[in-house]
Amino acid sequence: MRKNPPYFFKSKHSVYFIRFSFPLPICKSFNIQREYKRSLETKCRDTALLRYYQYIPSLIELKINIQRSVMNSDIKNKENCLQNLIAQHKNKSKLIELEDSNDELKYELISAHAKLKQQEDVIKSKELTINRLSTMSSPNIAITSTITLYEAIKEYIEQHNDKGTWSEKVKRQRKGYILAFADIVGHSRHISELNGALITNYQRTLRKLPKNVNKLFIKPLSASDRPEHFKNIARTNTLETLSARGLESHFNTIKPFLAWCVKSTYLDKDYKHILEIGKQEKAKRKTDVLPFSKEHLNKMFTSYLYSDKLLAREKPKPFHFWLPLIGLCTGARISEIATLTLGDIITINGIKSFDFNEDGNGKSLKTKSSKRTIPIPDVITNAGFDEYLSERSQSTNVDEKNIPLFELPDHRDGVARAVSKWFNENFKVKCNLEAPDKSKVVFHSFRHTFINKLSSTKLNGDLIPSRIIKNIVGHETGEITFDVYGHGVGLEVLKEAIDAVDFQLPLSDINYEKFKNRVK
């Protein structure tokens, strides 16, 4: 349907006319009519258009003259001046001037419209070409078939299962994120219908949903009801939402899935540019993990756990005693300590050591350099670690190599998550470990603390070399000589470095036998 140009109207008597409004402040200040209306005296739209295009330049000229008169401070009686301008305009604009002058004018008007339409078509064509080129990951990709989003997700997960690229923990996490995507977008929606608007709606909805939304609200059994369900929650939510890190985990799962859909010719674009976390958003929600302060360490290692006192309703476990101590004295990651087995306690050249590896179910290392062997510090040995090893090995008849070093609670995300939950929700609270705003202390803070202490420790008058520190904590040295061709640093050197660290704590008072007596 064609729209009328500005100031071009049709009256109730079907006669076309022009209605032109002057600025309201001018009208009030100088007592002139607010609106100027002029009939084009025709019921024919084409004739009215010709007259309109002839007449409108003079109206624009009138508006400019009025504005100039108002701005001209030399004119004393501006009201009379404005009234004269309008009168002159009416006298000049005789109806005869609005009549169709000749066919040439009509031809020029038609030509102008045709050129304008042609230019619009060219611009539209260019935009379509640019969008098409920018959205196609390959110029030869074409959508050959389409399936529902749920069917695509099922196929995607099955392919990863067949290839064995995901561990059970990763598979559970990514499946949850992808199904959350389908809950918001719609399981039965055809995958080829996915576009920028739907992906934008998904990320906006996810940003407004509360953390643990499925624990707070019962998800409808029918998948078709879920998009509206999550939309309503997002619209009214006042609870804490996902952090930037949580959003990134979702988006980093959906982006590879969309890329797979393009590769499988279900989509022509992956829209991954929509699923990004802004720098300000990261900065706003980022929480820094701090190393433990001296006060934090004192609270923990002089707490009930390492004393003679048994708290009411406390149920002490050996891992409560050992894991904070090992974390502090080795800087090992929580997942590395939690998945140790008795077989990972090895002795080389008389030096008993922790062997961090991926040999066994549930084990995974962060990087290649995380695979390492480090000596067991004297602090841990003196606390009664050998007695604990003997006690643990006698508690089961299973092959010693596969016996977990610590008996840990089950958790769907692995035993390391169970330890983290105990530390953050139980031990840290009881020890009253506080941190400044926009920061926190967690089990990983032991690693930060150890690295800081080791970096400032001196051996024979010199600071410990960074290469030795990186060997102990499992970082790449950044030197190809050592990362590719090196075979690590001798255990004697590593043990000397580890035992040289002084935490300025009464760690010599810590004893596993006292812990067992406390339990009894």
Sequence and secondary structure as in RCSB ss.txt:
>XXXX:A:sequence
MRKNPPYFFKSKHSVYFIRFSFPLPICKSFNIQREYKRSLETKCRDTALLRYYQYIPSLIELKINIQRSVMNSDI
KNKENCLQNLIAQHKNKSKLIELEDSNDELKYELISAHAKLKQQEDVIKSKELTINRLSTMSSPNIAITSTITLY
EAIKEYIEQHNDKGTWSEKVKRQRKGYILAFADIVGHSRHISELNGALITNYQRTLRKLPKNVNKLFIKPLSASD
RPEHFKNIARTNTLETLSARGLESHFNTIKPFLAWCVKSTYLDKDYKHILEIGKQEKAKRKTDVLPFSKEHLNKM
FTSYLYSDKLLAREKPKPFHFWLPLIGLCTGARISEIATLTLGDIITINGIKSFDFNEDGNGKSLKTKSSKRTIP
IPDVITNAGFDEYLSERSQSTNVDEKNIPLFELPDHRDGVARAVSKWFNENFKVKCNLEAPDKSKVVFHSFRHTF
INKLSSTKLNGDLIPSRIIKNIVGHETGEITFDVYGHGVGLEVLKEAIDAVDFQLPLSDINYEKFKNRVK
>XXXX:A:secstr
     TTEEE TTS EEEEEE  HHHHHHHT  SEEEEE   S HHHHHHHHHHHHHHHHHHHHHHHHHHH TT 
S HHHHHHHHHHHHHHH  GGGGS   HHHHHHHHHHHHHHHHHHHHHHHHHHHHHHHHH SSTT       BHH
HHHHHHHHHHHHHT S HHHHHHHHHHHHHHHHHH TTSBGGG  HHHHHHHHHHHHHSBTTHHHHS   SSGGG
HHHHHHHHHHH  S B  HHHHHHHHHHHHHHHHHHHHTTS S   GGGS   HHHHHHH  EE    HHHHHHH
HTSGGGSS   TT    HHHHHHHHHHHHH   HHHHHT BGGGEEEETTEEEEEE   STT   SSGGG EEEE
  HHHHHTTHHHHHHHHHTT  S GGGSBSS     TT HHHHHHHHIIIIIHHHTT    TTEE  TTHHHHHH
HHHHHT EETTEE  HHHHHHHHT   S HHHHTS     HHHHHHHHHT    S GGG  HHHHHHHH 
